Amino acid sequence: MYRSSYSVYLLQYHIVTKYRNPVLQGSVKTIKEMLEMFNCIIKEVNGKEDCMYLLIETLSDIKLHRLIQTLKTRSARFARRDYPDTVDKYYWKIYFWNNAYFVSTVSENTLANFETYIRKQGMKSKNRLIK
């Protein structure tokens, strides 16, 4: 639980974003840095080169849509800058990410289930973000 001058809270979110093409290689470090910039606590992060699975805790003043928009924008910049040959095979539009994403709240009762689910993402794939 976190305390501010007027509230006590625990905000945990499960977030999934997908691009559906393998262009996100090496971006986990960048994603972790971005989440730390927003003062998020990373409970679990995983995925493959075509999607991200995050389990985070945030402060009460975080605008979740802004956080997700920033994650998408900066990861797109990172992928274009550091992996132009890979990105060029799949990416030809001016927008990298689809506007859609999935987010759900997580309770203390379901936290362990989400942590396990995220850890298992990409286990069968050679293209996992975290090895």
PASEBA-1860 file (N, C-alpha, C; in nm, 3 decimals):
! residues 131
1> MYRSSYSV> 0.084/-0.118/0.000/0.000/0.000/0.000/0.088/0.125/0.000 ~ 0.039/0.227/-0.066/0.109/0.354/-0.072/0.023/0.461/-0.005 ~ 0.089/0.559/0.049/0.018/0.668/0.117/0.056/0.801/0.054 ~ -0.045/0.883/0.039/-0.019/1.023/0.006/-0.082/1.104/0.119 ~ -0.080/1.233/0.109/-0.133/1.313/0.219/-0.283/1.293/0.240 ~ -0.354/1.245/0.136/-0.499/1.231/0.147/-0.552/1.091/0.118 ~ -0.464/0.997/0.085/-0.517/0.866/0.045/-0.418/0.753/0.074 ~ -0.474/0.634/0.075/-0.397/0.511/0.081/-0.442/0.430/-0.039
9> YLLQYHIV> -0.348/0.376/-0.117/-0.387/0.309/-0.240/-0.286/0.203/-0.280 ~ -0.330/0.115/-0.367/-0.245/0.017/-0.433/-0.301/0.000/-0.573 ~ -0.233/0.053/-0.673/-0.279/0.049/-0.811/-0.187/-0.043/-0.890 ~ -0.239/-0.157/-0.930/-0.163/-0.255/-1.006/-0.235/-0.280/-1.137 ~ -0.158/-0.284/-1.246/-0.215/-0.300/-1.380/-0.143/-0.408/-1.458 ~ -0.221/-0.481/-1.535/-0.168/-0.575/-1.634/-0.190/-0.508/-1.768 ~ -0.082/-0.487/-1.844/-0.089/-0.416/-1.972/-0.031/-0.505/-2.081 ~ -0.101/-0.513/-2.194/-0.053/-0.588/-2.309/-0.061/-0.498/-2.431
17> TKYRNPVL> 0.049/-0.487/-2.505/0.049/-0.418/-2.633/0.107/-0.512/-2.737 ~ 0.054/-0.506/-2.858/0.101/-0.595/-2.964/0.124/-0.519/-3.092 ~ 0.226/-0.561/-3.164/0.248/-0.509/-3.299/0.222/-0.617/-3.403 ~ 0.236/-0.741/-3.365/0.211/-0.858/-3.450/0.320/-0.885/-3.553 ~ 0.431/-0.815/-3.545/0.548/-0.844/-3.627/0.670/-0.838/-3.536 ~ 0.773/-0.919/-3.562/0.886/-0.930/-3.470/0.986/-0.815/-3.481 ~ 0.949/-0.698/-3.426/1.035/-0.581/-3.436/1.077/-0.524/-3.301 ~ 1.041/-0.585/-3.192/1.069/-0.528/-3.060/1.193/-0.583/-2.994
25> QGSVKTIK> 1.281/-0.644/-3.067/1.400/-0.706/-3.008/1.480/-0.605/-2.926 ~ 1.525/-0.650/-2.811/1.611/-0.569/-2.728/1.547/-0.451/-2.658 ~ 1.416/-0.439/-2.661/1.354/-0.318/-2.608/1.318/-0.326/-2.461 ~ 1.337/-0.440/-2.394/1.297/-0.452/-2.254/1.374/-0.354/-2.165 ~ 1.502/-0.337/-2.188/1.579/-0.243/-2.108/1.521/-0.102/-2.122 ~ 1.487/-0.064/-2.243/1.427/0.067/-2.268/1.293/0.079/-2.199 ~ 1.212/-0.026/-2.203/1.081/-0.025/-2.138/1.097/-0.010/-1.987 ~ 1.191/-0.082/-1.929/1.216/-0.070/-1.786/1.258/0.071/-1.748
33> EMLEMFNC> 1.344/0.131/-1.828/1.388/0.269/-1.802/1.271/0.366/-1.809 ~ 1.182/0.347/-1.906/1.066/0.435/-1.919/0.973/0.422/-1.799 ~ 0.950/0.299/-1.755/0.862/0.277/-1.640/0.922/0.339/-1.514 ~ 1.052/0.329/-1.498/1.117/0.391/-1.383/1.105/0.543/-1.389 ~ 1.109/0.599/-1.510/1.094/0.743/-1.528/0.956/0.789/-1.476 ~ 0.855/0.705/-1.490/0.720/0.734/-1.442/0.700/0.690/-1.297 ~ 0.808/0.650/-1.230/0.804/0.601/-1.092/0.714/0.480/-1.075 ~ 0.709/0.396/-1.176/0.633/0.271/-1.168/0.721/0.164/-1.107
41> IIKEVNGK> 0.658/0.073/-1.037/0.729/-0.043/-0.984/0.695/-0.159/-1.075 ~ 0.797/-0.221/-1.129/0.778/-0.332/-1.222/0.766/-0.460/-1.141 ~ 0.650/-0.523/-1.149/0.629/-0.651/-1.083/0.673/-0.764/-1.175 ~ 0.645/-0.749/-1.303/0.682/-0.851/-1.402/0.679/-0.786/-1.540 ~ 0.773/-0.823/-1.626/0.773/-0.777/-1.764/0.826/-0.892/-1.848 ~ 0.763/-0.915/-1.961/0.804/-1.022/-2.051/0.739/-0.999/-2.185 ~ 0.761/-1.089/-2.275/0.700/-1.082/-2.405/0.786/-1.145/-2.510 ~ 0.745/-1.123/-2.632/0.821/-1.169/-2.747/0.852/-1.046/-2.830
49> EDCMYLLI> 0.912/-1.067/-2.944/0.950/-0.953/-3.028/0.830/-0.885/-3.093 ~ 0.710/-0.939/-3.073/0.592/-0.876/-3.132/0.492/-0.826/-3.028 ~ 0.522/-0.837/-2.898/0.429/-0.790/-2.796/0.500/-0.771/-2.662 ~ 0.438/-0.689/-2.577/0.489/-0.665/-2.443/0.381/-0.703/-2.343 ~ 0.421/-0.768/-2.235/0.332/-0.800/-2.123/0.392/-0.736/-2.000 ~ 0.317/-0.649/-1.935/0.368/-0.577/-1.819/0.274/-0.595/-1.700 ~ 0.332/-0.604/-1.582/0.257/-0.600/-1.457/0.327/-0.496/-1.373 ~ 0.257/-0.386/-1.347/0.320/-0.272/-1.280/0.233/-0.218/-1.168
57> ETLSDIKL> 0.298/-0.145/-1.078/0.229/-0.065/-0.977/0.259/0.080/-1.010 ~ 0.158/0.165/-0.995/0.177/0.307/-1.026/0.136/0.394/-0.908 ~ 0.180/0.517/-0.915/0.135/0.617/-0.820/-0.007/0.659/-0.857 ~ -0.075/0.723/-0.765/-0.215/0.759/-0.791/-0.230/0.871/-0.892 ~ -0.127/0.950/-0.915/-0.139/1.061/-1.009/-0.096/1.027/-1.152 ~ -0.064/0.902/-1.179/-0.024/0.860/-1.314/-0.146/0.855/-1.405 ~ -0.132/0.913/-1.522/-0.235/0.900/-1.625/-0.197/0.779/-1.710 ~ -0.271/0.671/-1.694/-0.234/0.544/-1.756/-0.224/0.553/-1.908
65> HRLIQTLK> -0.316/0.623/-1.971/-0.310/0.635/-2.118/-0.183/0.708/-2.161 ~ -0.137/0.805/-2.084/-0.011/0.875/-2.115/0.109/0.782/-2.101 ~ 0.107/0.702/-1.997/0.215/0.605/-1.975/0.224/0.509/-2.093 ~ 0.112/0.453/-2.135/0.112/0.358/-2.246/0.153/0.427/-2.376 ~ 0.104/0.548/-2.398/0.143/0.624/-2.518/0.294/0.647/-2.520 ~ 0.352/0.681/-2.406/0.496/0.703/-2.397/0.573/0.575/-2.423 ~ 0.527/0.464/-2.365/0.592/0.334/-2.389/0.594/0.301/-2.538 ~ 0.482/0.321/-2.603/0.473/0.290/-2.746/0.560/0.383/-2.829
73> TRSARFAR> 0.556/0.512/-2.801/0.632/0.609/-2.878/0.782/0.584/-2.866 ~ 0.829/0.568/-2.744/0.973/0.550/-2.724/1.022/0.415/-2.771 ~ 0.943/0.309/-2.754/0.987/0.179/-2.803/0.991/0.179/-2.956 ~ 0.900/0.251/-3.020/0.902/0.263/-3.166/1.028/0.337/-3.212 ~ 1.061/0.446/-3.143/1.183/0.519/-3.176/1.307/0.432/-3.160 ~ 1.310/0.358/-3.050/1.423/0.268/-3.022/1.435/0.163/-3.133 ~ 1.323/0.100/-3.169/1.326/-0.005/-3.272/1.370/0.051/-3.407 ~ 1.318/0.168/-3.444/1.356/0.229/-3.573/1.503/0.269/-3.575
81> RDYPDTVD> 1.551/0.321/-3.464/1.691/0.367/-3.457/1.790/0.252/-3.457 ~ 1.763/0.150/-3.374/1.863/0.045/-3.352/1.845/-0.079/-3.439 ~ 1.727/-0.097/-3.497/1.701/-0.216/-3.579/1.632/-0.178/-3.709 ~ 1.688/-0.084/-3.786/1.618/-0.037/-3.906/1.594/-0.147/-4.009 ~ 1.687/-0.240/-4.027/1.669/-0.346/-4.126/1.552/-0.438/-4.090 ~ 1.541/-0.472/-3.962/1.432/-0.557/-3.916/1.299/-0.484/-3.929 ~ 1.295/-0.360/-3.884/1.171/-0.283/-3.885/1.124/-0.258/-4.027 ~ 1.215/-0.228/-4.119/1.178/-0.198/-4.257/1.108/-0.314/-4.327
89> KYYWKIYF> 1.133/-0.438/-4.285/1.067/-0.554/-4.346/0.916/-0.552/-4.323 ~ 0.873/-0.497/-4.209/0.732/-0.504/-4.170/0.663/-0.369/-4.164 ~ 0.740/-0.266/-4.149/0.686/-0.136/-4.115/0.699/-0.039/-4.231 ~ 0.588/0.007/-4.282/0.593/0.100/-4.394/0.499/0.220/-4.376 ~ 0.422/0.220/-4.267/0.329/0.330/-4.240/0.398/0.436/-4.154 ~ 0.334/0.550/-4.138/0.391/0.651/-4.051/0.366/0.620/-3.904 ~ 0.271/0.533/-3.874/0.245/0.493/-3.735/0.300/0.354/-3.711 ~ 0.373/0.337/-3.604/0.435/0.209/-3.572/0.336/0.118/-3.500
97> WNNAYFVS> 0.278/0.167/-3.391/0.185/0.089/-3.309/0.042/0.112/-3.352 ~ -0.040/0.013/-3.330/-0.183/0.030/-3.336/-0.224/0.108/-3.212 ~ -0.331/0.184/-3.217/-0.376/0.260/-3.101/-0.428/0.170/-2.989 ~ -0.463/0.048/-3.020/-0.525/-0.042/-2.923/-0.424/-0.096/-2.822 ~ -0.473/-0.126/-2.705/-0.396/-0.196/-2.602/-0.495/-0.257/-2.504 ~ -0.446/-0.346/-2.421/-0.528/-0.409/-2.318/-0.473/-0.368/-2.183 ~ -0.562/-0.333/-2.091/-0.520/-0.305/-1.954/-0.628/-0.357/-1.860 ~ -0.584/-0.417/-1.751/-0.679/-0.460/-1.648/-0.618/-0.431/-1.512
105> TVSENTLA> -0.704/-0.413/-1.414/-0.655/-0.395/-1.279/-0.629/-0.532/-1.219 ~ -0.541/-0.534/-1.123/-0.499/-0.658/-1.060/-0.524/-0.646/-0.910 ~ -0.582/-0.748/-0.852/-0.604/-0.747/-0.707/-0.499/-0.834/-0.639 ~ -0.489/-0.823/-0.511/-0.396/-0.908/-0.436/-0.430/-1.056/-0.455 ~ -0.558/-1.086/-0.478/-0.601/-1.225/-0.498/-0.554/-1.282/-0.631 ~ -0.536/-1.195/-0.732/-0.498/-1.244/-0.865/-0.353/-1.210/-0.903 ~ -0.281/-1.142/-0.817/-0.145/-1.098/-0.847/-0.054/-1.214/-0.887 ~ -0.053/-1.320/-0.810/0.034/-1.435/-0.840/-0.003/-1.498/-0.974
113> NFETYIRK> -0.131/-1.504/-1.006/-0.174/-1.560/-1.135/-0.120/-1.477/-1.251 ~ -0.128/-1.345/-1.241/-0.077/-1.259/-1.346/0.075/-1.269/-1.358 ~ 0.146/-1.275/-1.246/0.291/-1.289/-1.250/0.332/-1.416/-1.323 ~ 0.265/-1.526/-1.292/0.294/-1.654/-1.359/0.261/-1.647/-1.507 ~ 0.146/-1.591/-1.540/0.103/-1.578/-1.679/0.207/-1.499/-1.761 ~ 0.253/-1.387/-1.708/0.348/-1.303/-1.781/0.483/-1.373/-1.794 ~ 0.527/-1.440/-1.688/0.654/-1.514/-1.694/0.653/-1.619/-1.803 ~ 0.537/-1.681/-1.826/0.527/-1.790/-1.924/0.512/-1.742/-2.068
121> QGMKSKNR> 0.486/-1.615/-2.089/0.470/-1.564/-2.224/0.601/-1.578/-2.300 ~ 0.593/-1.634/-2.418/0.710/-1.647/-2.502/0.800/-1.764/-2.469 ~ 0.763/-1.847/-2.372/0.850/-1.958/-2.332/0.877/-2.057/-2.445 ~ 0.780/-2.078/-2.532/0.797/-2.173/-2.641/0.864/-2.108/-2.762 ~ 0.876/-1.977/-2.760/0.929/-1.904/-2.874/1.078/-1.876/-2.859 ~ 1.148/-1.876/-2.970/1.290/-1.839/-2.971/1.304/-1.687/-2.964 ~ 1.195/-1.615/-2.989/1.200/-1.469/-2.999/1.157/-1.398/-2.872 ~ 1.184/-1.455/-2.756/1.145/-1.393/-2.630/1.226/-1.266/-2.605
129> LIK> 1.163/-1.168/-2.542/1.235/-1.046/-2.507/1.330/-1.069/-2.392 ~ 1.288/-1.149/-2.294/1.373/-1.178/-2.179/1.411/-1.323/-2.186 ~ 1.540/-1.352/-2.181/1.586/-1.490/-2.194/1.648/-1.536/-2.065
END
